Amino acid sequence: MIHTSRDVLLVGEESHVVAQALTDRLRRLGFRCHFASTMRGALEILKSRGVDVVLSEMSLPDGSGFGLVGRLAGLPVTAFLCLPLGSSCLWLPAIDAGRDCWGQEMLQPADFARTLEELARRGPAAPLVRPPIPQAHAA
């Protein structure tokens, strides 16, 4: 089942351009789209209403996507950073349902599209990245 009350925040000066390619898909998946050009604007939206997913450019007029992600650490959000590559981009997973997921493989556009579908299907607190199962230690 796809959840219909999910909010996504697109952050960056080019977020509306990126959103052109994503907005229809996001809306079909049940996401409500919000936009901010700067880190400050993103933090204001997050403080006033909260969101489930943050999609940010790496370079922001008043900081970086890394700085924004650092401010989101521990919050129940999922965040990706957009790394421009020609006329497309790669998506770097940063936070998954409040959990740090640095080091995950960057996502090509088609993989990112599948990830958005999974985000829409999962429950609000369920992570995409499964934590490793700790090995039992012999006593």
C-alpha positions in Angstrom: 0.0 0.0 0.0 1.3 3.5 -0.8 1.0 6.1 1.9 -0.7 9.3 0.8 0.5 11.7 3.5 4.2 11.9 2.9 6.1 15.2 2.5 9.2 15.7 0.5 11.4 18.8 0.6 13.6 19.6 -2.5 16.4 22.0 -1.5 18.7 24.1 -3.7 18.7 26.9 -6.3 18.0 24.3 -9.0 15.5 22.3 -6.9 12.7 23.5 -9.2 14.6 22.2 -12.2 15.3 18.9 -10.5 11.7 18.8 -9.4 10.5 19.2 -13.0 11.7 15.6 -13.6 10.6 14.3 -10.2 7.4 16.2 -9.2 5.0 14.2 -11.3 6.5 10.9 -10.1 6.5 12.1 -6.5 2.9 13.2 -6.6 1.8 9.9 -8.2 3.5 8.1 -5.4 1.5 10.2 -2.8 4.2 12.8 -1.9 3.5 16.4 -1.3 6.3 18.6 -2.6 7.8 21.6 -0.8 10.7 23.7 -2.1 13.5 25.7 -0.5 16.4 27.5 -2.2 18.7 27.7 0.8 19.7 25.7 3.9 18.1 28.4 6.0 14.9 28.0 4.1 15.0 24.3 4.4 15.5 24.5 8.1 12.6 26.9 8.5 10.3 24.5 6.6 11.6 21.5 8.7 10.9 23.5 11.9 7.5 24.7 10.9 6.0 21.6 9.4 8.5 18.7 9.2 8.9 16.4 6.2 9.6 12.8 5.6 12.2 13.0 2.8 14.8 15.7 2.0 16.4 15.8 -1.5 19.1 18.4 -1.5 21.7 19.7 -3.9 25.3 19.4 -2.7 26.0 23.1 -3.1 23.6 25.6 -1.5 23.9 29.4 -1.5 24.3 29.6 2.3 26.1 26.3 3.0 26.3 22.7 1.7 24.1 19.7 1.4 26.5 18.0 3.8 25.9 20.8 6.4 22.1 20.4 6.0 22.4 16.7 6.4 24.5 17.2 9.5 21.6 19.3 11.0 19.1 16.5 10.2 21.1 13.8 11.9 18.9 11.9 14.4 15.6 13.3 13.0 13.1 10.8 11.6 13.8 11.8 8.0 15.3 10.2 5.0 17.8 12.4 3.0 19.6 12.2 -0.3 22.2 14.5 -1.8 22.1 15.2 -5.5 25.5 15.1 -7.3 25.2 16.7 -10.8 26.5 14.7 -13.6 26.0 16.3 -17.0 22.3 16.7 -17.7 21.5 14.2 -15.0 22.6 13.4 -11.5 23.6 10.7 -9.0 21.8 10.5 -5.7 23.9 9.9 -2.5 22.0 8.3 0.4 22.8 10.2 3.6 20.1 9.5 6.2 17.6 6.7 6.2 14.7 7.1 8.6 16.9 8.9 11.1 19.8 6.5 10.7 23.2 7.5 9.1 23.7 5.6 5.9 26.8 7.2 4.6 28.9 4.8 2.5 25.9 3.3 0.6 26.4 3.2 -3.2 25.3 6.2 -5.1 22.1 5.8 -7.0 21.6 6.2 -10.8 18.4 7.9 -11.8 16.5 4.6 -12.5 17.7 3.2 -9.1 16.7 6.4 -7.4 13.2 6.1 -9.0 12.8 2.6 -7.6 14.0 3.9 -4.2 11.3 6.7 -4.2 8.7 4.0 -4.9 10.0 2.0 -1.9 9.9 5.1 0.2 6.3 5.6 -0.7 5.4 2.0 0.1 7.1 1.7 3.5 5.8 2.8 6.8 7.0 6.2 8.0 9.6 4.8 10.5 10.8 1.8 8.5 14.3 2.2 7.1 15.3 1.3 3.5 18.8 0.2 4.6 18.6 -2.8 6.9 21.1 -2.7 9.7 23.5 -5.6 9.8 22.5 -8.5 12.0 25.0 -8.6 14.9 26.7 -12.0 15.2 26.1 -13.8 18.4 29.1 -14.1 20.6 29.8 -17.4 22.4 29.8 -17.1 26.1 
